[in-house]
Amino acid sequence: MSKKIASARISAESSSLLKALNDSLPFDKALYREDIEGSRAHAWMLMKQGIISPEDFEAIDRGLEQVLEEIENGTFGLDGGDEDIHMAVERRLTELVGDAGKRLHTARSRNDQVAVDFRLYVLRHDRQIAKLLRELIASLLRVAREHTETLLPGMTHLQHAQPTNLGYHLMAYASMFRRDVERFESSFERNNLSPLGCAALAGTPHPIDRRLTAERLGFREPTLNCLDTVSDRDFALEILFNIATMMMHISRLSEELILWSTSEFGFVRLSDKHATGSSIMPQKKNPDIPELLRGKTGRAYGNLVSLLTVMKGLPLAYNKDTQEDKEGVFDSVRTAELSLRVLREMIDEMTINEEAMEAACAKGHLTATDLADWLVKEAGLPFRDAYHIVGNVVNRAEELGKDISEMSAEELAQVDARIGEAACALLDNRRSMNARASEGGTATERTLEQIQRMEEWLQKP
């Protein structure tokens, strides 16, 4: 095995076991675009500052463009003996342009090189995931707007609680995903700082201009402190946390879709494109997509905890432990982006059974609280007394084999004489849903208001 390009101090060949443990090319080759982009910006700055000649810059820039083309068309494979993507690109560049390629690393360390490549990757996927989340929200809003009058039993403890509408229910998930968007966008703004020019940990004696490369690469400005910069992985932790939280929200929605698609609920039917059959039971249609989304949430959690654990005991500045920062991020990003695409497609193509949802509202005595509130307002009872009276009404309904909404005025009055015809009208599920018209409530008019506000937010740049 030939001596590595960055091994001036090491005289012996590396152990094959060290190579297996140390080399990161099998996974960090995902950063080839960012590495070449960062190198081109660095070479341009070196030329602008008079550190390398215009001729060397032209050779380097032309060579890096050729390396990019070779990687993308497969003529330069990233599966050889190079230690990492940075060394692979530099080695090939030097083969193409000679000594000019050796000047590229002037005023730069692999520490700041890795940091800028990885940060560019994370920032781009912050924006990509936010974009996919906005598309998912748009799909939820479309379905929600079609179903602001579709009755749905609202639940607590997975028990029937109060009547709501499907649009209102979906707006709860749209609200979760909006917070996810805001987290990704906030992370982008907070971390949009350039590490390039920090070198190993303390800056460089070369007369570089970090602001030139920051602007060239689309960063807001350079980072403040080089010692922090080369060892900082907060940006990676943030995208892992944001993805883990987003996947938790996806998992909650997936769980409801799984329940709603069962024979017991029958609220939705998933497209055949998003379900599978059983290997032995021909009648089965399994909700594999939401089950997989629910399961993949564990991967996202594990990747976050893994990097937190890697970082927790590292002294300043760079340590090789930090090489463990990328595989989890790459995995979580792939998982997040695929999950968002398939979830949106599934929502767009699922069928909603409005009749089953409304029929479910006739179970579980959803309007019991309406009756208690009526006794408080009209009969002047303390709420706790009204609460116990309505409990007796529910018991009587159970004896009659009815839902409370199906009881007649006479049956209600038998429980308490103060309950009569006027109270009977309160027990209609649709009236109850629309009575909850406080801001943020489930009434159709309030649900439409929430949809409108969310649509306006989506349209903002």
C-alpha positions as CSV (number, residue, x, y, z in Angstrom):
1,M,0.0,0.0,0.0
2,S,1.4,3.4,-0.9
3,K,2.0,6.1,1.6
4,K,-1.0,8.3,2.2
5,I,-1.0,11.9,0.9
6,A,-1.1,13.3,4.4
7,S,1.4,11.2,6.3
8,A,4.7,13.1,6.5
9,R,5.3,12.1,10.1
10,I,4.5,8.5,9.7
11,S,7.2,6.2,8.4
12,A,5.5,2.7,8.6
13,E,2.6,1.5,6.6
14,S,-0.7,1.6,8.3
15,S,-2.1,-1.6,9.8
16,S,-4.9,-3.0,7.7
17,L,-7.0,-3.0,10.8
18,L,-6.3,0.7,11.3
19,K,-7.3,1.3,7.7
20,A,-10.5,-0.5,8.2
21,L,-11.3,1.5,11.4
22,N,-10.0,4.9,10.2
23,D,-10.9,5.3,6.5
24,S,-14.1,7.2,6.0
25,L,-14.3,7.2,2.2
26,P,-17.1,4.6,2.1
27,F,-19.5,7.0,3.7
28,D,-18.1,10.5,3.4
29,K,-17.9,10.2,-0.4
30,A,-21.5,11.6,-0.1
31,L,-19.8,15.0,0.4
32,Y,-17.9,15.1,-2.9
33,R,-20.0,18.0,-4.3
34,E,-19.5,20.1,-1.1
35,D,-15.8,19.2,-1.0
36,I,-15.2,20.3,-4.5
37,E,-17.3,23.4,-4.1
38,G,-15.4,24.4,-0.9
39,S,-12.1,23.8,-2.6
40,R,-12.9,25.9,-5.6
41,A,-13.9,28.8,-3.3
42,H,-10.7,28.4,-1.3
43,A,-8.5,28.4,-4.4
44,W,-10.3,31.5,-5.7
45,M,-9.7,33.3,-2.4
46,L,-6.0,32.3,-2.4
47,M,-5.7,33.8,-5.9
48,K,-7.5,37.0,-4.9
49,Q,-5.2,37.4,-1.9
50,G,-2.1,36.8,-4.0
51,I,-1.2,33.6,-2.2
52,I,-1.3,31.5,-5.4
53,S,-0.9,32.7,-9.0
54,P,-3.8,33.2,-11.4
55,E,-2.3,30.4,-13.5
56,D,-2.4,28.0,-10.6
57,F,-5.9,29.0,-9.7
58,E,-7.1,28.4,-13.3
59,A,-5.4,24.9,-13.3
60,I,-6.9,24.0,-9.9
61,D,-10.4,25.3,-10.8
62,R,-10.4,23.5,-14.2
63,G,-9.0,20.3,-12.5
64,L,-11.7,20.3,-9.8
65,E,-14.4,20.7,-12.4
66,Q,-13.0,17.7,-14.2
67,V,-12.9,15.7,-11.0
68,L,-16.5,16.5,-10.4
69,E,-17.5,15.4,-13.9
70,E,-15.5,12.2,-13.5
71,I,-17.1,11.3,-10.2
72,E,-20.6,12.0,-11.5
73,N,-20.1,10.0,-14.8
74,G,-18.4,7.2,-12.9
75,T,-14.9,7.4,-14.5
76,F,-13.3,8.3,-11.2
77,G,-14.7,5.8,-8.7
78,L,-14.8,6.6,-5.0
79,D,-14.1,3.1,-3.9
80,G,-10.3,3.0,-4.0
81,G,-7.6,3.2,-1.3
82,D,-8.0,6.8,-0.3
83,E,-8.6,7.6,3.3
84,D,-11.4,10.0,2.8
85,I,-13.2,12.1,0.2
86,H,-10.9,15.1,0.8
87,M,-7.7,13.1,0.0
88,A,-9.4,11.3,-2.9
89,V,-10.3,14.6,-4.6
90,E,-6.8,16.2,-3.9
91,R,-5.0,13.1,-5.1
92,R,-6.9,13.0,-8.4
93,L,-6.6,16.8,-8.8
94,T,-2.8,16.5,-8.4
95,E,-2.7,13.8,-11.0
96,L,-4.5,16.1,-13.4
97,V,-2.8,19.4,-12.8
98,G,0.5,18.6,-11.1
99,D,2.1,20.9,-8.6
100,A,-0.7,23.4,-8.8
101,G,-2.9,20.8,-7.2
102,K,-0.4,20.5,-4.3
103,R,-0.9,24.3,-3.6
104,L,-4.7,23.9,-3.0
105,H,-4.3,23.0,0.7
106,T,-2.3,26.2,1.5
107,A,-3.9,28.0,4.5
108,R,-6.3,25.1,5.1
109,S,-6.5,22.0,7.3
110,R,-8.7,19.0,6.9
111,N,-10.3,20.2,10.1
112,D,-11.9,23.3,8.6
113,Q,-12.3,21.5,5.2
114,V,-14.4,18.8,6.8
115,A,-16.3,21.3,8.8
116,V,-17.2,23.4,5.8
117,D,-18.2,20.3,3.7
118,F,-20.4,18.9,6.4
119,R,-21.9,22.2,7.3
120,L,-22.8,22.9,3.6
121,Y,-24.5,19.4,3.4
122,V,-26.5,19.9,6.6
123,L,-27.6,23.4,5.7
124,R,-28.8,22.3,2.3
125,H,-30.8,19.5,3.8
126,D,-32.2,21.8,6.4
127,R,-33.8,23.7,3.6
128,Q,-34.7,20.6,1.6
129,I,-36.5,19.0,4.5
130,A,-38.3,22.3,5.3
131,K,-39.5,22.4,1.7
132,L,-40.8,18.8,1.8
133,L,-42.5,19.6,5.1
134,R,-44.3,22.6,3.5
135,E,-45.5,20.3,0.7
136,L,-46.8,17.8,3.2
137,I,-48.6,20.6,5.1
138,A,-50.2,21.7,1.8
139,S,-51.6,18.2,1.3
140,L,-53.0,18.2,4.8
141,L,-54.6,21.6,4.2
142,R,-56.2,20.4,1.0
143,V,-57.8,17.4,2.7
144,A,-58.7,19.4,5.8
145,R,-60.5,22.1,3.7
146,E,-62.6,19.3,2.1
147,H,-63.6,17.9,5.5
148,T,-64.4,20.8,7.9
149,E,-67.9,19.4,8.3
150,T,-67.0,15.7,8.5
151,L,-67.8,14.6,12.0
152,L,-65.0,12.7,13.8
153,P,-65.0,11.5,17.4
154,G,-62.3,13.5,19.3
155,M,-60.5,11.2,21.8
156,T,-58.5,11.4,24.9
157,H,-56.9,8.2,26.3
158,L,-58.1,6.7,23.0
159,Q,-61.6,6.9,24.4
160,H,-64.4,8.9,22.8
161,A,-64.4,12.4,24.3
162,Q,-66.1,15.2,22.2
163,P,-67.3,15.6,18.6
164,T,-64.8,17.3,16.3
165,N,-64.4,17.4,12.5
166,L,-61.7,15.7,10.4
167,G,-60.3,19.0,9.1
168,Y,-59.7,20.2,12.6
169,H,-58.0,16.9,13.5
170,L,-55.7,17.2,10.4
171,M,-54.9,20.8,11.4
172,A,-53.4,19.5,14.6
173,Y,-50.8,17.6,12.5
174,A,-50.3,20.6,10.2
175,S,-49.5,22.7,13.3
176,M,-46.9,20.1,14.5
177,F,-45.3,20.1,11.0
178,R,-45.3,23.9,10.9
179,R,-43.2,23.9,14.1
180,D,-40.9,21.4,12.4
181,V,-40.5,23.7,9.5
182,E,-39.6,26.6,11.8
183,R,-37.0,24.5,13.6
184,F,-35.2,23.6,10.4
185,E,-35.4,27.1,9.1
186,S,-34.2,28.5,12.5
187,S,-31.3,26.0,12.5
188,F,-30.3,27.1,9.0
189,E,-30.2,30.8,10.0
190,R,-28.2,30.0,13.2
191,N,-25.6,27.8,11.6
192,N,-25.2,29.6,8.3
193,L,-21.6,30.6,9.1
194,S,-18.4,29.6,7.3
195,P,-15.7,27.5,8.9
196,L,-13.3,27.9,6.0
197,G,-10.1,29.5,6.9
198,C,-10.0,28.3,10.5
199,A,-7.3,25.8,9.5
200,A,-6.4,23.3,12.2
201,L,-7.7,25.2,15.2
202,A,-6.0,28.6,15.5
203,G,-6.4,30.3,12.1
204,T,-3.5,30.7,9.7
205,P,-0.5,33.2,9.2
206,H,-1.4,33.4,5.5
207,P,-3.2,36.7,4.5
208,I,-6.5,35.0,3.8
209,D,-9.9,36.7,3.6
210,R,-12.5,34.4,5.2
211,R,-15.3,36.8,4.2
212,L,-14.6,36.2,0.5
213,T,-15.0,32.5,0.8
214,A,-18.0,32.9,3.1
215,E,-19.8,35.0,0.5
216,R,-18.7,32.8,-2.4
217,L,-20.2,29.7,-0.6
218,G,-23.4,31.4,0.4
219,F,-22.7,31.7,4.1
220,R,-23.9,34.8,6.0
221,E,-20.4,35.4,7.4
222,P,-17.4,33.5,8.9
223,T,-17.6,31.8,12.3
224,L,-16.4,33.8,15.2
225,N,-13.9,31.6,16.9
226,C,-11.7,29.0,15.1
227,L,-11.1,26.8,18.1
228,D,-14.8,26.3,18.5
229,T,-15.4,26.0,14.8
230,V,-13.3,23.0,14.0
231,S,-14.8,21.0,16.8
232,D,-18.4,22.3,16.6
233,R,-21.0,19.8,15.6
234,D,-24.0,21.6,17.0
235,F,-25.4,22.1,13.5
236,A,-25.3,18.3,13.0
237,L,-26.9,17.7,16.4
238,E,-29.6,20.2,15.5
239,I,-30.6,18.5,12.3
240,L,-30.7,15.2,14.1
241,F,-32.9,16.6,16.8
242,N,-35.1,18.3,14.3
243,I,-35.5,15.1,12.3
244,A,-36.1,13.0,15.5
245,T,-38.9,15.4,16.5
246,M,-40.4,15.5,13.0
247,M,-40.3,11.7,12.8
248,M,-42.1,11.5,16.2
249,H,-44.9,13.6,14.6
250,I,-44.9,11.4,11.5
251,S,-45.1,8.4,13.8
252,R,-48.1,9.8,15.7
253,L,-50.0,10.4,12.4
254,S,-48.9,7.0,11.1
255,E,-50.3,5.4,14.2
256,E,-53.7,7.0,13.7
257,L,-53.7,6.0,10.0
258,I,-53.0,2.4,11.0
259,L,-55.9,2.5,13.5
260,W,-58.2,4.3,11.2
261,S,-57.6,1.7,8.4
262,T,-58.6,-1.3,10.6
263,S,-61.9,-3.0,10.3
264,E,-62.8,-1.8,13.8
265,F,-62.5,1.9,12.7
266,G,-62.9,1.8,9.0
267,F,-62.3,5.6,8.8
268,V,-59.8,5.5,5.8
269,R,-58.8,3.1,3.1
270,L,-55.1,3.3,2.0
271,S,-54.3,3.1,-1.7
272,D,-53.2,-0.3,-2.9
273,K,-49.9,1.5,-3.8
274,H,-49.2,2.0,-0.1
275,A,-50.2,-1.4,1.3
276,T,-49.1,-4.9,1.0
277,G,-50.7,-8.4,1.2
278,S,-50.1,-11.3,3.5
279,S,-47.9,-14.2,2.4
280,I,-50.6,-16.7,3.8
281,M,-53.9,-14.8,4.3
282,P,-55.3,-13.7,1.0
283,Q,-57.8,-11.3,2.6
284,K,-55.2,-9.1,4.2
285,K,-54.2,-5.6,3.2
286,N,-51.5,-4.4,5.5
287,P,-50.6,-0.7,6.2
288,D,-46.9,-1.3,5.7
289,I,-46.1,2.3,4.8
290,P,-47.3,3.9,8.1
291,E,-45.9,1.0,10.0
292,L,-42.5,1.5,8.5
293,L,-42.7,5.2,9.1
294,R,-43.5,4.5,12.7
295,G,-40.6,2.1,13.0
296,K,-38.0,4.3,11.3
297,T,-38.6,6.9,14.0
298,G,-36.4,4.7,16.2
299,R,-33.5,5.1,13.8
300,A,-33.8,8.8,14.0
301,Y,-33.7,8.7,17.8
302,G,-30.7,6.4,17.8
303,N,-28.7,8.7,15.5
304,L,-29.3,11.7,17.7
305,V,-28.3,9.8,20.9
306,S,-25.2,8.4,19.2
307,L,-23.8,11.8,18.2
308,L,-24.6,13.3,21.6
309,T,-22.7,10.5,23.2
310,V,-19.7,11.0,20.8
311,M,-19.5,14.7,21.6
312,K,-20.1,14.7,25.3
313,G,-16.5,14.2,26.5
314,L,-14.3,15.7,23.7
315,P,-11.7,18.3,24.7
316,L,-11.0,21.2,22.3
317,A,-10.3,21.1,19.5
318,Y,-10.7,18.4,16.8
319,N,-10.6,14.7,17.8
320,K,-10.9,11.7,15.5
321,D,-14.0,10.7,17.4
322,T,-15.8,13.4,15.4
323,Q,-15.5,11.2,12.3
324,E,-18.5,9.4,13.8
325,D,-20.6,12.5,13.1
326,K,-21.6,11.8,9.5
327,E,-23.1,8.3,9.0
328,G,-26.0,9.0,11.4
329,V,-26.7,12.3,9.8
330,F,-26.7,10.8,6.3
331,D,-29.0,8.1,7.5
332,S,-31.4,10.4,9.2
333,V,-31.5,12.8,6.3
334,R,-32.3,9.9,3.9
335,T,-34.9,8.6,6.2
336,A,-36.5,12.0,6.7
337,E,-36.7,12.9,3.1
338,L,-38.1,9.6,1.9
339,S,-40.6,9.5,4.8
340,L,-42.0,13.0,3.9
341,R,-42.3,12.1,0.3
342,V,-44.1,8.8,0.9
343,L,-46.4,10.2,3.6
344,R,-47.5,13.0,1.4
345,E,-48.3,10.7,-1.5
346,M,-50.2,8.4,0.9
347,I,-52.3,11.2,2.2
348,D,-53.0,12.5,-1.3
349,E,-54.3,9.1,-2.4
350,M,-56.1,7.7,0.6
351,T,-59.9,7.4,0.7
352,I,-61.9,8.8,3.6
353,N,-65.1,7.1,4.8
354,E,-67.1,10.0,6.1
355,E,-70.1,7.8,7.0
356,A,-68.0,5.6,9.3
357,M,-66.5,8.6,11.1
358,E,-70.0,10.1,11.7
359,A,-71.4,6.7,12.8
360,A,-68.5,6.5,15.4
361,C,-69.7,9.8,16.8
362,A,-72.9,8.0,17.9
363,K,-70.9,6.0,20.4
364,G,-69.2,7.0,23.6
365,H,-71.6,9.8,24.7
366,L,-69.6,12.6,23.1
367,T,-72.1,15.3,24.1
368,A,-72.1,14.6,27.8
369,T,-70.0,17.7,28.6
370,D,-72.5,19.8,26.6
371,L,-75.3,18.7,28.9
372,A,-73.2,19.4,32.0
373,D,-72.4,22.9,30.7
374,W,-76.1,23.5,30.1
375,L,-77.0,22.5,33.7
376,V,-74.4,25.0,34.9
377,K,-75.7,27.9,32.7
378,E,-79.4,27.2,32.7
379,A,-80.1,25.5,36.1
380,G,-77.4,27.4,38.0
381,L,-75.8,24.2,39.3
382,P,-72.1,24.0,40.4
383,F,-70.2,22.2,37.7
384,R,-69.3,19.3,40.0
385,D,-73.0,18.7,40.7
386,A,-73.8,18.9,37.0
387,Y,-71.0,16.5,36.3
388,H,-72.5,13.8,38.6
389,I,-76.0,14.3,37.2
390,V,-74.8,13.7,33.7
391,G,-72.9,10.7,34.9
392,N,-76.3,9.3,36.0
393,V,-77.7,10.2,32.6
394,V,-74.9,8.2,30.9
395,N,-75.6,5.3,33.2
396,R,-79.2,5.4,32.1
397,A,-78.3,5.6,28.5
398,E,-76.1,2.5,28.9
399,E,-79.1,0.7,30.5
400,L,-81.3,1.6,27.5
401,G,-78.6,0.5,25.1
402,K,-78.4,4.0,23.6
403,D,-75.9,6.8,23.1
404,I,-76.8,9.9,25.2
405,S,-77.5,11.8,21.9
406,E,-80.3,9.3,21.1
407,M,-82.2,9.8,24.4
408,S,-85.6,11.4,24.4
409,A,-86.6,14.4,26.5
410,E,-88.7,12.1,28.7
411,E,-85.9,9.7,29.2
412,L,-83.6,12.5,30.2
413,A,-86.2,14.0,32.6
414,Q,-86.5,10.7,34.3
415,V,-83.0,11.1,35.5
416,D,-83.3,14.7,36.6
417,A,-86.5,16.8,36.2
418,R,-84.4,19.9,35.3
419,I,-83.4,18.3,32.0
420,G,-86.1,18.6,29.4
421,E,-86.8,19.4,25.7
422,A,-84.4,22.4,25.6
423,A,-81.5,20.2,26.8
424,C,-82.3,17.5,24.2
425,A,-81.3,19.7,21.3
426,L,-77.8,20.2,22.9
427,L,-77.0,16.5,22.5
428,D,-76.8,16.6,18.7
429,N,-73.2,15.9,17.7
430,R,-73.0,18.4,14.9
431,R,-74.4,21.2,17.0
432,S,-71.9,20.3,19.8
433,M,-69.0,20.4,17.3
434,N,-70.0,23.8,16.0
435,A,-70.7,25.1,19.5
436,R,-67.0,25.0,20.3
437,A,-66.3,28.2,18.5
438,S,-63.7,29.7,20.8
439,E,-60.4,30.6,19.0
440,G,-58.6,27.5,18.1
441,G,-61.7,25.4,18.6
442,T,-63.2,22.7,16.4
443,A,-66.3,24.6,15.0
444,T,-66.3,24.5,11.2
445,E,-65.9,28.3,11.1
446,R,-62.9,28.1,13.4
447,T,-61.4,25.2,11.5
448,L,-61.7,27.2,8.2
449,E,-60.0,30.1,10.0
450,Q,-57.1,27.9,11.0
451,I,-56.7,26.6,7.5
452,Q,-56.8,30.1,6.1
453,R,-54.1,31.3,8.5
454,M,-51.9,28.3,7.7
455,E,-52.3,28.8,4.0
456,E,-51.2,32.4,4.4
457,W,-48.2,31.3,6.3
458,L,-47.3,28.8,3.6
459,Q,-47.4,31.5,1.0
460,K,-44.9,33.7,2.7
461,P,-41.4,33.5,1.2
